[in-house]
Structures are given as C-alpha cells and as structure tokens.
Amino acid sequence: MFSTTSNTQTIKTTSWKVVLPFYGYAAVAFLIATIFLLLSASDITSHYFLPHSLAITHIMALGWGTMMIMGASHQLVPVLIEGKLYSNTLAYTSFILSAIGIPLLVYGFYVFDMGLRTQCGGILIILALITYLINLAVSMVKSKHENVHAFFIFTAAIWLLTTTIVGLLLLYNFTNSLMPKSSLDYLPLHAHIGIVGWFLLLVMGVGSRLIPMFLISKYNNTRQLWWIYGLINGGLLSFVYIFLYTDSKSLLSIPLLAVAASIVLFGDFCFKAYQQRIRKKVDEQMKVSLLSVLMMLLPVIFLVIITILLILSQKEAVNLIITYGFIIFFGWITAIILGMTFKTLPFIVWNKVYHHLAGKGKTPNPKDLFSNKIFKWMCIFYVLGFVLFSAGILFHVTIVLQLAAVLLVLTSLLYNWNVIKLLMHKPVSL
C-alpha cells in the first residue's frame, strides 16, 4: 500500500500527520465501546432501541469504523489514483469536526437526550463528511487515472453522507415530528444505508485492493469488481424504494439477494487471490483479514432468518436483530480493522520514522514495529469474546455476556497497546 519496492524506496503519499490522528482516535473509541458494552451487558438483550445500545452502535460505527476508514482512505486514495490528496487542510478539518461531533452525538444517545447538543453533534459530523467528500472528489478529478477501487470509496462516502443526513432527520423527528412515522420506524432504513452503502461497499472496494497486495497475489478481475459494485448499489437503491414506497415485506428479498450475491462474488475474488498468491506463508494479520471475509456471511444468514420470520409472523425477533447488529459491528467490521491496522499502520509509521534513512543502512522492517505476540493474544480474546457474546445474546445468559464483554475489553486494551507502541516508536538502528 505504501511501499513500492523491496529496497524500501517509497512512493509519495499523504503525510503521516494527517493519517495518524484518525488511527489513534479510532483505537480509543474501540476501547470506550467495549467498556460501554461491559457496563450494559446485563440489559443489552432487552431491546435494540435503548440509550446504551444506541450509544455503543454509534461509537462503533462512527468512532471506530468510520474514523479508521477515513484515516486509511486519505492514505490509500492517492495511491489508487496515482495522484495526491487534494488538501491536507480539508483532511485536518474533517478530523476535527468528527472528533468533536461524535462524542456529542454518542453522549446524547447515552443519556437519551435528543436535544440541541446531540443535534449539533450530528451537524458537525455531516460537515466533516462533506469536507471529506470534497477532498476525495477533487483529488479524483485532478488525477488522470481512473480506478475501480476509488469509485468504490467515493460512492461509499456518498452513502455515508446520506446515512448521516437521514440520521439527523431522525434526531429532529424526535422533537419536531418532521416525518409521517416515528424515528423507530425509519431505523432500518438509516441502519442499512450505512451498513451496506458505507461499510460493505467500502470494505469490498478497499479489500479487493489490499488483500491481493498483501498476499502478494497477481489475481485481478476488474469486471467482477464492477459486478459487485453494481449489485451492492442496485440492491441498496431497490431497498430504499421498497422501504419507502411499498408495504410488501416479501419484496425485501430482492435487495437481500443482490447484496448476498455481491458478498459471494467478493468471497470468490478473495479466494482466487489467495490461491494465486506468490508468498505461500500467510501472516496472522492476513489470516484475521481473511476471516473477516468469511464473517460477512453471518449477517446475511441472520437477515434471511429475520426477514422470513417478519414475513410469516409480522413480528420482530428482537434477540436475532440485536445479534445481527452485534455481528456486523463487532464481527466482520472489527475483524477487518484488527487485521488491516497492523498491515497498514506499520508502513505509515515506518515512513514517518525511517524514510530519511532509506538506502543509508539497515532499518527495522515495518512488522518489527509492533508486537506480534500481543497481536496473537488480542486475536484469541477477540474470537472468544465475539462467539460468547453472540451466544449470550441469543440465549439471554447474562453471565456469558459479562464474561464475553471482559474478553472484548481485553481485546481493545491489547489493540491499543500495540497501536500506542507503533505511534510512539523511536528510530533504532539494527
């Protein structure tokens, strides 16, 4: 991603000063989210529309997932378009606005106060995303190189902005009744625009570039990627139309099948990249990243079951819906971040610390800048915590939920430990 040759020569990329704050913020947000999860473990199964559940969801979606992705994309997009980021100032602005807006929004949900403070948080986040989108758009326009992965990222950013605008309308709807129905009725629309349009589309767009690259695989299939792009966007547009303008629950199978097909195609893409890899040994970071691809199927399975039950009984399966949300944010989204953080961040830090020493003597490899032992323990705690918490939700076992939450807190602590180790790295000579 950030290194073009084995002799440590590097391409010109976005300044580390722009990117690293996003990584640091996301790490802290992940820790806070797991602590909130532990504190709320006893009542997390009551309903998905509860103050603490809303707070945790938005910390994970915005503070963890979105901040991490925005930071990484500032570094990745210039590489994809073979150009440069249009404006570091806009990147800093998007970070500052997000960094202020997210806590305001999350705190508002936590105390269930949808008033001015929470609304201001939502407005700041929207302004941050507009700034981010402008930066991406101008960067792409100024570049002479088109790239399917960049289209994924840009379109995903548009869906993210749409998600936040819908979310802000729902906030105002609590106090001003702007919409014909309650905010709770529109929650599936808000959630799935963000999950499918932002996270799924972007993870596939970025993952289809990074996974073959880090596997050192020659596999590429642009046509297949455009099919994935079309299926996700077509499925999401059909979902929005069906949700807003029809009362037929059975029609929801159309977008569900489209998105499921895109996931199957993406899985096939990653599998072929794995098969055609040059480096046969796969490191732990890539194993976790590939695991996240498999974990994409879990939400689809749950959504099929939820949809069938909704069609047959017209009643919500609350425990299944809560599990569905958990396996999205603490499942494949978290897994891909855990794996890719320690494939991308070491390169960024290496460029920061050792770029000026390239070709002047031996320097550590990027993988030497963090502890692989800590990473392995983090993965163990993560997998155990994820499986146990999912089971605890399904079967309403509080003690299992509490134990699992402790394991996830330990996961986030170990993750932060390694991230801090990277961010605080000082030059050494071997």
Contacts in CASP RR format, 6 or more apart in sequence:
PFRMAT RR
TARGET T0000
AUTHOR 0000-0000-0000
METHOD contacts of the structure
MODEL  1
MFSTTSNTQTIKTTSWKVVLPFYGYAAVAFLIATIFLLLSASDITSHYFL
PHSLAITHIMALGWGTMMIMGASHQLVPVLIEGKLYSNTLAYTSFILSAI
GIPLLVYGFYVFDMGLRTQCGGILIILALITYLINLAVSMVKSKHENVHA
FFIFTAAIWLLTTTIVGLLLLYNFTNSLMPKSSLDYLPLHAHIGIVGWFL
LLVMGVGSRLIPMFLISKYNNTRQLWWIYGLINGGLLSFVYIFLYTDSKS
LLSIPLLAVAASIVLFGDFCFKAYQQRIRKKVDEQMKVSLLSVLMMLLPV
IFLVIITILLILSQKEAVNLIITYGFIIFFGWITAIILGMTFKTLPFIVW
NKVYHHLAGKGKTPNPKDLFSNKIFKWMCIFYVLGFVLFSAGILFHVTIV
LQLAAVLLVLTSLLYNWNVIKLLMHKPVSL
1 75 0 8 1.000
1 76 0 8 1.000
1 79 0 8 1.000
1 210 0 8 1.000
1 213 0 8 1.000
1 214 0 8 1.000
1 343 0 8 1.000
1 344 0 8 1.000
1 347 0 8 1.000
2 10 0 8 1.000
2 11 0 8 1.000
2 13 0 8 1.000
2 75 0 8 1.000
2 79 0 8 1.000
2 344 0 8 1.000
2 347 0 8 1.000
2 348 0 8 1.000
2 351 0 8 1.000
3 9 0 8 1.000
3 10 0 8 1.000
3 11 0 8 1.000
3 347 0 8 1.000
3 366 0 8 1.000
4 10 0 8 1.000
4 11 0 8 1.000
7 359 0 8 1.000
8 354 0 8 1.000
8 358 0 8 1.000
8 359 0 8 1.000
8 363 0 8 1.000
9 358 0 8 1.000
10 351 0 8 1.000
10 355 0 8 1.000
10 358 0 8 1.000
11 79 0 8 1.000
12 78 0 8 1.000
12 84 0 8 1.000
13 75 0 8 1.000
13 78 0 8 1.000
13 79 0 8 1.000
13 351 0 8 1.000
14 74 0 8 1.000
14 75 0 8 1.000
14 78 0 8 1.000
14 84 0 8 1.000
14 85 0 8 1.000
14 88 0 8 1.000
14 91 0 8 1.000
15 88 0 8 1.000
16 348 0 8 1.000
16 349 0 8 1.000
16 351 0 8 1.000
16 352 0 8 1.000
17 88 0 8 1.000
18 71 0 8 1.000
18 74 0 8 1.000
18 85 0 8 1.000
18 88 0 8 1.000
18 91 0 8 1.000
18 92 0 8 1.000
18 95 0 8 1.000
19 71 0 8 1.000
19 72 0 8 1.000
19 74 0 8 1.000
19 75 0 8 1.000
19 348 0 8 1.000
20 348 0 8 1.000
20 349 0 8 1.000
20 352 0 8 1.000
20 423 0 8 1.000
21 95 0 8 1.000
21 99 0 8 1.000
22 67 0 8 1.000
22 68 0 8 1.000
22 70 0 8 1.000
22 71 0 8 1.000
22 72 0 8 1.000
22 74 0 8 1.000
22 95 0 8 1.000
23 68 0 8 1.000
23 71 0 8 1.000
23 72 0 8 1.000
23 341 0 8 1.000
23 345 0 8 1.000
23 348 0 8 1.000
23 419 0 8 1.000
23 423 0 8 1.000
24 419 0 8 1.000
24 423 0 8 1.000
25 63 0 8 1.000
25 67 0 8 1.000
25 95 0 8 1.000
25 98 0 8 1.000
25 99 0 8 1.000
26 63 0 8 1.000
26 64 0 8 1.000
26 65 0 8 1.000
26 67 0 8 1.000
26 68 0 8 1.000
26 337 0 8 1.000
27 412 0 8 1.000
27 415 0 8 1.000
27 416 0 8 1.000
27 419 0 8 1.000
27 420 0 8 1.000
28 416 0 8 1.000
29 59 0 8 1.000
29 60 0 8 1.000
29 62 0 8 1.000
29 63 0 8 1.000
29 64 0 8 1.000
29 67 0 8 1.000
29 102 0 8 1.000
30 60 0 8 1.000
30 64 0 8 1.000
30 334 0 8 1.000
30 412 0 8 1.000
30 415 0 8 1.000
30 416 0 8 1.000
31 409 0 8 1.000
31 412 0 8 1.000
31 413 0 8 1.000
31 415 0 8 1.000
31 416 0 8 1.000
32 59 0 8 1.000
33 56 0 8 1.000
33 59 0 8 1.000
33 60 0 8 1.000
33 63 0 8 1.000
33 64 0 8 1.000
33 412 0 8 1.000
34 405 0 8 1.000
34 408 0 8 1.000
34 409 0 8 1.000
34 411 0 8 1.000
34 412 0 8 1.000
35 409 0 8 1.000
36 52 0 8 1.000
36 55 0 8 1.000
36 56 0 8 1.000
36 59 0 8 1.000
36 110 0 8 1.000
37 44 0 8 1.000
37 56 0 8 1.000
37 389 0 8 1.000
37 405 0 8 1.000
37 408 0 8 1.000
37 409 0 8 1.000
38 402 0 8 1.000
38 405 0 8 1.000
38 406 0 8 1.000
38 408 0 8 1.000
38 409 0 8 1.000
39 52 0 8 1.000
40 52 0 8 1.000
40 53 0 8 1.000
40 56 0 8 1.000
41 398 0 8 1.000
41 401 0 8 1.000
41 402 0 8 1.000
41 404 0 8 1.000
41 405 0 8 1.000
42 398 0 8 1.000
42 401 0 8 1.000
42 402 0 8 1.000
43 50 0 8 1.000
43 52 0 8 1.000
44 52 0 8 1.000
44 53 0 8 1.000
44 322 0 8 1.000
44 393 0 8 1.000
44 401 0 8 1.000
45 318 0 8 1.000
45 319 0 8 1.000
45 322 0 8 1.000
45 392 0 8 1.000
45 393 0 8 1.000
45 396 0 8 1.000
45 401 0 8 1.000
47 53 0 8 1.000
47 318 0 8 1.000
47 322 0 8 1.000
48 318 0 8 1.000
48 321 0 8 1.000
48 322 0 8 1.000
48 325 0 8 1.000
49 184 0 8 1.000
49 187 0 8 1.000
51 109 0 8 1.000
51 110 0 8 1.000
51 111 0 8 1.000
51 112 0 8 1.000
52 110 0 8 1.000
53 322 0 8 1.000
54 109 0 8 1.000
54 110 0 8 1.000
54 112 0 8 1.000
55 106 0 8 1.000
55 107 0 8 1.000
55 108 0 8 1.000
55 109 0 8 1.000
55 110 0 8 1.000
57 325 0 8 1.000
57 329 0 8 1.000
58 102 0 8 1.000
58 105 0 8 1.000
58 106 0 8 1.000
58 109 0 8 1.000
59 102 0 8 1.000
59 106 0 8 1.000
60 329 0 8 1.000
60 330 0 8 1.000
60 333 0 8 1.000
60 334 0 8 1.000
61 194 0 8 1.000
61 199 0 8 1.000
61 329 0 8 1.000
62 98 0 8 1.000
62 102 0 8 1.000
62 105 0 8 1.000
62 106 0 8 1.000
62 125 0 8 1.000
63 98 0 8 1.000
63 102 0 8 1.000
64 329 0 8 1.000
64 333 0 8 1.000
64 334 0 8 1.000
64 337 0 8 1.000
65 199 0 8 1.000
65 333 0 8 1.000
65 337 0 8 1.000
66 98 0 8 1.000
66 160 0 8 1.000
66 198 0 8 1.000
67 98 0 8 1.000
67 102 0 8 1.000
68 337 0 8 1.000
68 341 0 8 1.000
69 202 0 8 1.000
69 206 0 8 1.000
70 94 0 8 1.000
70 95 0 8 1.000
70 98 0 8 1.000
70 132 0 8 1.000
71 95 0 8 1.000
72 206 0 8 1.000
72 340 0 8 1.000
72 344 0 8 1.000
73 136 0 8 1.000
73 153 0 8 1.000
73 202 0 8 1.000
73 206 0 8 1.000
74 85 0 8 1.000
74 91 0 8 1.000
74 135 0 8 1.000
75 344 0 8 1.000
75 348 0 8 1.000
76 153 0 8 1.000
76 206 0 8 1.000
76 209 0 8 1.000
76 210 0 8 1.000
77 85 0 8 1.000
77 136 0 8 1.000
77 139 0 8 1.000
77 140 0 8 1.000
77 150 0 8 1.000
77 153 0 8 1.000
78 84 0 8 1.000
78 85 0 8 1.000
78 139 0 8 1.000
80 147 0 8 1.000
80 149 0 8 1.000
80 150 0 8 1.000
80 153 0 8 1.000
80 209 0 8 1.000
81 139 0 8 1.000
81 140 0 8 1.000
81 143 0 8 1.000
81 145 0 8 1.000
81 146 0 8 1.000
81 147 0 8 1.000
81 150 0 8 1.000
82 143 0 8 1.000
82 144 0 8 1.000
82 145 0 8 1.000
83 139 0 8 1.000
83 142 0 8 1.000
83 143 0 8 1.000
83 145 0 8 1.000
84 139 0 8 1.000
85 91 0 8 1.000
85 135 0 8 1.000
85 139 0 8 1.000
86 135 0 8 1.000
86 138 0 8 1.000
86 139 0 8 1.000
86 142 0 8 1.000
87 135 0 8 1.000
87 138 0 8 1.000
90 131 0 8 1.000
90 132 0 8 1.000
90 134 0 8 1.000
90 135 0 8 1.000
91 132 0 8 1.000
91 135 0 8 1.000
93 128 0 8 1.000
93 131 0 8 1.000
94 128 0 8 1.000
94 129 0 8 1.000
94 131 0 8 1.000
94 132 0 8 1.000
94 135 0 8 1.000
95 128 0 8 1.000
96 128 0 8 1.000
97 124 0 8 1.000
97 125 0 8 1.000
97 127 0 8 1.000
97 128 0 8 1.000
97 131 0 8 1.000
98 124 0 8 1.000
98 125 0 8 1.000
98 128 0 8 1.000
98 129 0 8 1.000
100 121 0 8 1.000
100 124 0 8 1.000
101 120 0 8 1.000
101 121 0 8 1.000
101 122 0 8 1.000
101 124 0 8 1.000
101 125 0 8 1.000
101 128 0 8 1.000
102 121 0 8 1.000
102 125 0 8 1.000
104 117 0 8 1.000
104 118 0 8 1.000
104 120 0 8 1.000
104 121 0 8 1.000
104 122 0 8 1.000
104 124 0 8 1.000
105 118 0 8 1.000
105 121 0 8 1.000
105 122 0 8 1.000
105 125 0 8 1.000
107 117 0 8 1.000
107 118 0 8 1.000
108 114 0 8 1.000
108 115 0 8 1.000
108 117 0 8 1.000
108 118 0 8 1.000
109 118 0 8 1.000
114 171 0 8 1.000
114 174 0 8 1.000
114 175 0 8 1.000
115 171 0 8 1.000
115 174 0 8 1.000
115 175 0 8 1.000
118 171 0 8 1.000
119 168 0 8 1.000
119 171 0 8 1.000
119 172 0 8 1.000
122 164 0 8 1.000
122 167 0 8 1.000
122 168 0 8 1.000
122 171 0 8 1.000
123 168 0 8 1.000
125 164 0 8 1.000
126 161 0 8 1.000
126 164 0 8 1.000
126 165 0 8 1.000
126 168 0 8 1.000
129 157 0 8 1.000
129 160 0 8 1.000
129 161 0 8 1.000
129 164 0 8 1.000
130 161 0 8 1.000
132 157 0 8 1.000
133 154 0 8 1.000
133 157 0 8 1.000
133 158 0 8 1.000
133 161 0 8 1.000
136 153 0 8 1.000
136 154 0 8 1.000
136 157 0 8 1.000
137 154 0 8 1.000
140 150 0 8 1.000
140 154 0 8 1.000
148 205 0 8 1.000
148 222 0 8 1.000
148 225 0 8 1.000
148 226 0 8 1.000
148 229 0 8 1.000
149 205 0 8 1.000
149 206 0 8 1.000
149 208 0 8 1.000
149 209 0 8 1.000
149 225 0 8 1.000
151 229 0 8 1.000
152 201 0 8 1.000
152 202 0 8 1.000
152 204 0 8 1.000
152 205 0 8 1.000
152 206 0 8 1.000
152 208 0 8 1.000
152 225 0 8 1.000
152 229 0 8 1.000
153 202 0 8 1.000
153 205 0 8 1.000
153 206 0 8 1.000
155 197 0 8 1.000
155 201 0 8 1.000
155 229 0 8 1.000
155 233 0 8 1.000
156 197 0 8 1.000
156 198 0 8 1.000
156 199 0 8 1.000
156 201 0 8 1.000
156 202 0 8 1.000
156 205 0 8 1.000
157 198 0 8 1.000
157 202 0 8 1.000
159 193 0 8 1.000
159 194 0 8 1.000
159 196 0 8 1.000
159 197 0 8 1.000
159 198 0 8 1.000
159 201 0 8 1.000
159 236 0 8 1.000
160 194 0 8 1.000
160 197 0 8 1.000
160 198 0 8 1.000
162 193 0 8 1.000
163 190 0 8 1.000
163 193 0 8 1.000
163 194 0 8 1.000
163 197 0 8 1.000
163 198 0 8 1.000
166 186 0 8 1.000
166 189 0 8 1.000
166 190 0 8 1.000
166 193 0 8 1.000
167 190 0 8 1.000
169 178 0 8 1.000
169 179 0 8 1.000
170 179 0 8 1.000
170 183 0 8 1.000
170 186 0 8 1.000
170 187 0 8 1.000
170 190 0 8 1.000
171 183 0 8 1.000
172 178 0 8 1.000
173 179 0 8 1.000
173 182 0 8 1.000
173 183 0 8 1.000
173 186 0 8 1.000
174 183 0 8 1.000
179 186 0 8 1.000
188 243 0 8 1.000
189 240 0 8 1.000
189 243 0 8 1.000
189 244 0 8 1.000
192 236 0 8 1.000
192 239 0 8 1.000
193 236 0 8 1.000
193 240 0 8 1.000
195 299 0 8 1.000
195 328 0 8 1.000
196 232 0 8 1.000
196 235 0 8 1.000
196 236 0 8 1.000
196 239 0 8 1.000
196 259 0 8 1.000
197 232 0 8 1.000
197 233 0 8 1.000
197 236 0 8 1.000
199 328 0 8 1.000
199 333 0 8 1.000
200 232 0 8 1.000
200 259 0 8 1.000
200 262 0 8 1.000
200 263 0 8 1.000
200 296 0 8 1.000
201 229 0 8 1.000
201 232 0 8 1.000
201 233 0 8 1.000
203 332 0 8 1.000
203 333 0 8 1.000
203 336 0 8 1.000
204 228 0 8 1.000
204 232 0 8 1.000
204 262 0 8 1.000
204 266 0 8 1.000
205 225 0 8 1.000
205 228 0 8 1.000
207 270 0 8 1.000
207 336 0 8 1.000
208 225 0 8 1.000
208 228 0 8 1.000
208 266 0 8 1.000
208 269 0 8 1.000
208 270 0 8 1.000
210 289 0 8 1.000
210 340 0 8 1.000
210 343 0 8 1.000
210 344 0 8 1.000
211 217 0 8 1.000
211 270 0 8 1.000
211 273 0 8 1.000
211 286 0 8 1.000
211 289 0 8 1.000
211 290 0 8 1.000
211 293 0 8 1.000
212 218 0 8 1.000
212 219 0 8 1.000
212 220 0 8 1.000
212 273 0 8 1.000
214 285 0 8 1.000
214 286 0 8 1.000
214 289 0 8 1.000
214 343 0 8 1.000
215 273 0 8 1.000
215 274 0 8 1.000
215 277 0 8 1.000
215 279 0 8 1.000
215 282 0 8 1.000
215 286 0 8 1.000
216 277 0 8 1.000
216 278 0 8 1.000
216 279 0 8 1.000
217 273 0 8 1.000
217 274 0 8 1.000
217 276 0 8 1.000
217 277 0 8 1.000
217 278 0 8 1.000
218 276 0 8 1.000
218 278 0 8 1.000
219 269 0 8 1.000
219 272 0 8 1.000
219 273 0 8 1.000
219 275 0 8 1.000
219 276 0 8 1.000
221 269 0 8 1.000
221 272 0 8 1.000
224 265 0 8 1.000
224 268 0 8 1.000
224 269 0 8 1.000
225 269 0 8 1.000
227 262 0 8 1.000
227 265 0 8 1.000
228 262 0 8 1.000
228 265 0 8 1.000
228 266 0 8 1.000
228 269 0 8 1.000
230 262 0 8 1.000
231 258 0 8 1.000
231 259 0 8 1.000
231 261 0 8 1.000
231 262 0 8 1.000
231 265 0 8 1.000
232 258 0 8 1.000
232 259 0 8 1.000
232 262 0 8 1.000
234 255 0 8 1.000
234 258 0 8 1.000
235 254 0 8 1.000
235 255 0 8 1.000
235 258 0 8 1.000
235 259 0 8 1.000
236 255 0 8 1.000
236 259 0 8 1.000
238 254 0 8 1.000
238 255 0 8 1.000
238 258 0 8 1.000
239 252 0 8 1.000
239 255 0 8 1.000
242 248 0 8 1.000
242 251 0 8 1.000
242 252 0 8 1.000
242 254 0 8 1.000
242 255 0 8 1.000
243 252 0 8 1.000
249 307 0 8 1.000
249 310 0 8 1.000
249 311 0 8 1.000
249 314 0 8 1.000
250 311 0 8 1.000
252 307 0 8 1.000
253 307 0 8 1.000
256 300 0 8 1.000
256 303 0 8 1.000
256 304 0 8 1.000
256 307 0 8 1.000
259 300 0 8 1.000
260 300 0 8 1.000
260 304 0 8 1.000
263 296 0 8 1.000
263 297 0 8 1.000
263 300 0 8 1.000
266 293 0 8 1.000
266 296 0 8 1.000
267 293 0 8 1.000
267 296 0 8 1.000
270 290 0 8 1.000
270 293 0 8 1.000
274 282 0 8 1.000
274 290 0 8 1.000
282 290 0 8 1.000
283 367 0 8 1.000
284 372 0 8 1.000
284 375 0 8 1.000
284 376 0 8 1.000
284 379 0 8 1.000
285 339 0 8 1.000
285 340 0 8 1.000
285 342 0 8 1.000
285 343 0 8 1.000
285 375 0 8 1.000
286 339 0 8 1.000
286 343 0 8 1.000
288 335 0 8 1.000
288 338 0 8 1.000
288 339 0 8 1.000
288 379 0 8 1.000
289 335 0 8 1.000
289 336 0 8 1.000
289 339 0 8 1.000
289 340 0 8 1.000
289 343 0 8 1.000
291 335 0 8 1.000
292 331 0 8 1.000
292 332 0 8 1.000
292 333 0 8 1.000
292 335 0 8 1.000
292 336 0 8 1.000
292 339 0 8 1.000
293 332 0 8 1.000
293 336 0 8 1.000
295 327 0 8 1.000
295 331 0 8 1.000
295 332 0 8 1.000
295 335 0 8 1.000
296 332 0 8 1.000
298 327 0 8 1.000
298 331 0 8 1.000
298 332 0 8 1.000
299 324 0 8 1.000
299 325 0 8 1.000
299 327 0 8 1.000
299 328 0 8 1.000
299 332 0 8 1.000
302 320 0 8 1.000
302 323 0 8 1.000
302 324 0 8 1.000
302 327 0 8 1.000
303 324 0 8 1.000
305 317 0 8 1.000
305 320 0 8 1.000
306 316 0 8 1.000
306 317 0 8 1.000
306 320 0 8 1.000
306 321 0 8 1.000
306 324 0 8 1.000
309 315 0 8 1.000
309 317 0 8 1.000
309 320 0 8 1.000
310 316 0 8 1.000
310 317 0 8 1.000
319 393 0 8 1.000
319 394 0 8 1.000
319 396 0 8 1.000
320 394 0 8 1.000
322 393 0 8 1.000
323 390 0 8 1.000
323 393 0 8 1.000
323 394 0 8 1.000
326 389 0 8 1.000
326 390 0 8 1.000
326 393 0 8 1.000
327 386 0 8 1.000
327 390 0 8 1.000
330 386 0 8 1.000
330 389 0 8 1.000
330 408 0 8 1.000
331 386 0 8 1.000
334 382 0 8 1.000
334 386 0 8 1.000
335 382 0 8 1.000
338 378 0 8 1.000
338 379 0 8 1.000
338 382 0 8 1.000
338 415 0 8 1.000
341 415 0 8 1.000
341 419 0 8 1.000
342 370 0 8 1.000
342 375 0 8 1.000
342 418 0 8 1.000
345 370 0 8 1.000
345 419 0 8 1.000
345 422 0 8 1.000
346 366 0 8 1.000
346 367 0 8 1.000
346 369 0 8 1.000
346 370 0 8 1.000
346 422 0 8 1.000
347 366 0 8 1.000
349 366 0 8 1.000
349 369 0 8 1.000
349 422 0 8 1.000
349 423 0 8 1.000
349 425 0 8 1.000
350 363 0 8 1.000
350 364 0 8 1.000
350 366 0 8 1.000
350 369 0 8 1.000
353 425 0 8 1.000
353 426 0 8 1.000
353 427 0 8 1.000
354 363 0 8 1.000
354 364 0 8 1.000
354 427 0 8 1.000
357 363 0 8 1.000
357 427 0 8 1.000
361 429 0 8 1.000
362 429 0 8 1.000
362 430 0 8 1.000
363 429 0 8 1.000
363 430 0 8 1.000
364 428 0 8 1.000
364 430 0 8 1.000
369 421 0 8 1.000
369 422 0 8 1.000
369 425 0 8 1.000
370 418 0 8 1.000
370 421 0 8 1.000
370 422 0 8 1.000
371 417 0 8 1.000
371 418 0 8 1.000
371 421 0 8 1.000
374 414 0 8 1.000
374 417 0 8 1.000
374 418 0 8 1.000
374 421 0 8 1.000
375 414 0 8 1.000
375 418 0 8 1.000
377 414 0 8 1.000
378 411 0 8 1.000
378 414 0 8 1.000
378 415 0 8 1.000
378 418 0 8 1.000
381 407 0 8 1.000
381 408 0 8 1.000
381 410 0 8 1.000
381 411 0 8 1.000
381 414 0 8 1.000
382 407 0 8 1.000
382 408 0 8 1.000
382 411 0 8 1.000
384 404 0 8 1.000
384 407 0 8 1.000
385 404 0 8 1.000
385 405 0 8 1.000
385 407 0 8 1.000
385 408 0 8 1.000
385 411 0 8 1.000
386 404 0 8 1.000
386 408 0 8 1.000
387 404 0 8 1.000
388 400 0 8 1.000
388 401 0 8 1.000
388 403 0 8 1.000
388 404 0 8 1.000
388 407 0 8 1.000
389 400 0 8 1.000
389 401 0 8 1.000
389 404 0 8 1.000
389 405 0 8 1.000
389 408 0 8 1.000
391 397 0 8 1.000
391 400 0 8 1.000
391 404 0 8 1.000
392 400 0 8 1.000
392 401 0 8 1.000
392 404 0 8 1.000
393 401 0 8 1.000
END
